[in-house]
Structure formats: C-alpha cells, structure tokens
Amino acid sequence: MDLLSGARAFVAVARRQSFSAAARDERTTQPVISRRVAGLEAHLGGALLERSTRQVRLTALGTALLEHVQALLGAERSLVDAAASHRRGTVRLLVPCDLDPARWAALRLRALGAGADLEIEEVGRERRTLRFRLGEADAALLWVETARADWVVPLGLAQVTDRRRPLTLAALRPTRALGPKAASNLVVMAEDASGQLLSALRESAAECGLAAHQVAESPGLVSALAGALAGDDWVLCARGQAAAWGLEWFEVRELPVARTYRLEVRTPDGRRLFDAALRRDIAAALGADPREQP
C-alpha cells in the first residue's frame, strides 16, 4: 500500500471529523479517501476511525497512533525540504529558540552577502541534536561539554526590579516573617532545563536554603516573562536576553552555570561558509562572553 497517502488521508479525516470534508481538503473524492484509510488500517492491524452517519471519531488505536502518523508526515516534509535545499545550494542551520531574531537575521544577511543562501531555523535543544543526527540540517548549534565548546554563554537571573546591589541566592530564601509565598521562584526555560544544568541549579539553590519548589521549568517563554515582568519570578537567561526583554540582569556568584555551544557542520558547503565573520555573528546572537571566544 501507499503508506504516505494513507497517512495523509487519516490525518485529514481526523482533523475534519468527516470523510467528505477531508476529500475536499485533499482535492480528491470521498471513496478515494475511504480506500486510503482502509488500506492504512489493514497495514496497521486495526480500525483507526469509528464511522457513523453523523460523525467520525478516533478509535483508541487511532488516538494512540495519530501523533506518530503526524510525525511520519513531518519527516516526509523535512526530507523533501532537505532535498530542495540541497538542489538550491542552501545551507540549513538549526539554532536555539528564544534569542533575539534580529541577530539571526543579521547572520543570514551576512551569508547572503557572501553569496550563500543560509536558512536558519529555531529549534529546541533536544530536537536540534536529533534532527542534525538524522541529516535534516547541514549545521547546528549543539550543547557540548565546556572543554569542546566554541562559545560559552554565562547565565544569570533577570527580573523587573529597582535592585542595584548584587543578587545572591540567599536573598531569595523564604523567611519566617514573610512566609514561603513571598519567596521568588527561579524559572528555567526549555533550552536550559535538559541535561545537567537544571540539576546543578537545584543543587546550588538547595545549598543556599531555597525550597525545592522555588526552582521550576517554565512551560514557555510567555509564562516565564509574565512572572519576571510582574516582579514575582527570576528568569535564568543570558545578559542579552534580559536586555531584549527589558529586565535587569544579575550575575549570581552561587550560580556558576553557562550554556556551552559548538557549531557542528556536516557538509563541505557549510564548512566553507562559516568563516570568522559569521562565527562572530553567531557569538553575538548567542550572547556569548567575548572573553570566552576561541
């Protein structure tokens, strides 16, 4: 059977809860959509959809497999995009999320000035590594141990505050007078929540007397900034991020944590492209400490 056609038909029906509406979306006929879904069901060994005269619903198997089928279609799109990029001579670079997009735009413009089509995509930390290993990009900024890093990005805590004296973790401890609700939380974004960094942050916080609940991963940038802009939470971030968000940034002595990136390149075109000038632009986009550059 044509697995991809069956997958597209199944996702279309699941989205519209209608075979006829799915057929219109796919620019084909309802019998064709029905045959494709039936073929996928036979291939997977069970019904994916409950059909009735009124509504189409996912079965338990359909619910369990929908995300996997969507991932299959996403992989197909990535494969087609990668092939098209290769034909155009495009270099595809995966970069961290939640940084200043104007910096990445400047990097792309410099590459264009050098005669290269640099396509930049913001991707989460773990997905960057996975997609690079799967060959979906020519280059990626990946987390590595400090000894192998091209760039080191010191992290601190940021908030809307009129504080001018140095910040310590001890200053954020709950007090008997104010109670635990008056204590600020330390919010960690997804880029920093994987691997050993979050564990190191929690250990440092515990040593300074902070409660376990005061260190938490944020569900997203908007949520993290809402607390920081309200003056309730402190966001772990780079100095440049804090400046872009209108927050005061503090280097905290008890938090010797940093993001450590290495530019990994798999293609000759990519290796030729990333010269010293582009690497300086990458450093600026990451907010890397100039003292730590190679």
N, C-alpha and C positions, 0 to 999 in steps of 0.2 A: 504493500500500500504506500501511498504518498503521505508519509508521516507529517510533514510540514503543512500540507494542505488540510489534513485532518485537524492538526493543532490550531491552525488559524480559524477553521470553521467552529471548533469547540469554544474557543475564546470569544469569538464574535457572538455566538448564541448565549454564552454565559453572561456576557456584558449586556446584551439587549433583552434577554429572557424571552426570546422569540426567534423561531427559525426564519420567518418571513422577513423580519427586520434585519437579521444577520445576513440574509441573502442580498438585501438591498445594499447593505454596507460593503459586502464583498463583491458586488456587481455580478451576481450570478443568480441562479434560481433556487427556490426552496428545496426541490428534490436533490439538487447537487449538494447543497449544504447537509441535508439529511444523510446522503450516502457517505460523505466525508466523515461526519461524526460517527456514523455506524462503523465505518472502517477503523477509525481510531479506537472505538470501544472494543472491537474484536481484537485489535492488536494488543490492547492493554488488559483484556480479560475481564471486562465488567462494564456495566452501564454507568455513564458519566452524567446523564441527564434524565430527569423524570419528565415525560411528555404527557400533557393533558390538553384538553381543548381550550382551557383558559390561560394556562401559564406553563412555562418551562422552568424547572428548578434543578439545581445541582443535587446529585446523589451524594452519599457520604464519600464514595470513591472520587467523584468529580470535585468535591470540596478539597479533598486531600491532595489531588493532583493538579489543580488549577494553577497554583503558583509555579509548579515545576514546568508545566506546559508554557506558561508565560516566559519563564527563564529560557526555555528552548527557543522560542521565537526571538527573544532578546539576543541570544547567542547568534542566531542566524543573521540578524540585522548587523551585529558587530562584525561578523565575518564579511558580509557584503561591503560594509563601510571600510573595513581594513583593505579589502581588495581594491576598492575605488581610490582610497588614499594612496596606495602603492602605485597605481597607474598614473595618478596625478603628480607623483613625487612628493606627496605630503608627508611631513614628519609629525606623528601623533605623540603628544606629551601629556602624561597624567600628572596632575598637581594636587596639593591638599585643598580642602574646602575652607571656606570662612576667612580667606585672606582678601586683601584689597584687590578687586578685579582690575582696577586701573593699572596696577603693576604688571599683571599678566598681559593686559592689552599692550603695554609698552614693550614687553618682551616679544610679543607677536609682531609688532611693527618693526622692531629692530631686525627680526628674522626676515621679514618681507623686504626690508631694505638691502639685506644680503642676498636676496634672490631666492629665498626658501619659503615654502608655504608651511608654517608651523601651526598645527591645530592643537589647541590647549583645552583640556577637559578637566574640570574639578571633580575629584572622586575621593571617597572616604578612604581611610588608611588601609584597611584590610582589603578592600576591593581593588585598590591600586596595585598591591602586590599580586593578587590573584590574576587580574587582567593582564599585567605585564608578563607573568609567567605563562599565561595562555597564549601569548603572542598577539594580544589585541591592541598593543601600542608599541611604538618604536622606542620610547623613552619614558621614564617615570622617576619621580622623586620618592624614594623609599626610605623608611626608617631603618637605620643600622646602628650598631654599637658605636660609641663615641670614637674609638680608635680608627674606624673606617669612614667616618663622616666627612663629607665635603663641606657641610655647613652645620654650625651649631647655633640654635636659637634659644637664648635664655628665656625662661618663663618667670612671670611674677603674678601678683594679684592686682586686679583692677576693679574700680567702682566709682560711682559719682560720689565724691566726698570733698570736704574742705580740709582734710587732714594734710599736714605738711611735714610732720615729723616721721621718722622711719616707722615702718609697719613690722610688727612681729606676730608670729602665730599665737604667742601667749596673750596678746591683746584681744584675741577673738574667743578666748575661753568663756564658757558660761560662768556667771557669778551668782553667788547666793542672793545678793541684793536685787539683781535684775531678773534672775531666773533664766532657765535654759532657752525660753522663747526669744529672749533679747539677743542671743548669740547669733552671729552671722554664719551663713553656710559658705563653704568653698565649692564652687561649681566647676566641674571639669567637662569640657566638650569632647565629642567623639574622637577627634584626632589625637587626644592625649589620654583617653580612657583605656586604650588597649595596651597590652604588654605590661612592662614593669613600672611605668611612670605612675600610674594610679596607685599601685601598691606602695611605692616609695612615698608618695604624697600622704597617704593614710598613715604610714608609719611615723613620718615626721609630725603629722598633726597629733597623733596619739601621744607621742613623747612630750609634746607641749601642752598636754591636758585637754585637747579638744575631744568632744564626743564623736563616736563613730558616725552618727547621722549627719554631722556637720560637713562631711566630705561626700559629695554625690555627683554622679554623672548627669549632665543635662540632657533632656530629650531632644534639644535642638538649640540653634543659635538664638532664636527669638526669645525662647524661655529664659536662656541664660542672661541675655541683655536686659530683659524686663526686671529681673531681680537686681542686677547691678545698677541700672538706671534709677531704680527706686531707692537705692542705698541700703538694700537688705542683704544682698549676697555679694561675694567677691568672686570674680571670674578668673580662672587660671588662663593666662594668654601671654602673647608676646607684646613688647612695648608698642610696636607699630599697630597692632590690632587695637590696643587700648586707645591710642591717639585717633584712629579712624572712627572709633565708636564714641568718642567724647568722654572717655573715662580717665581717671587718674591712675597711673600705673606705679606699683611699688615692687622693687626687688626685695625679696624676703630672705634673710640670712639662713633661716631654718629650712628653706626650700631650694636646695641645690639641684633643681631639675631643669631639663632643657629638651627641645626637640633636636634630633640629630638625623640629618638627611644626607643621602648620597644619590647622585644622578646616575641611574643605570640606563645604558643605551645598548640596543641590540642590533642596529643596522648601520652600515657604512655611512649612509646619508646623515643619520643622526649624529654619528661621531664627528663627522666633518662640520656639522652645523654649530655645535655647542662650543664655541671658542671662548676666549677670556671675556669678551664684551657681554655675550649672552649669559655667561656664568655670573657676572656682576649683577645683571638684571635679575637673575634668579635669586641671588642673595638678598637683593633689595625687596623682592616680592615676599620672601620667606621671613624677612625681618631679622636676618642673621647678624650676629655681632661681628663688626668688621675685624675685631682683634682675633677672631677665631677662623678667619678665612685661610685657605691653603695658599 
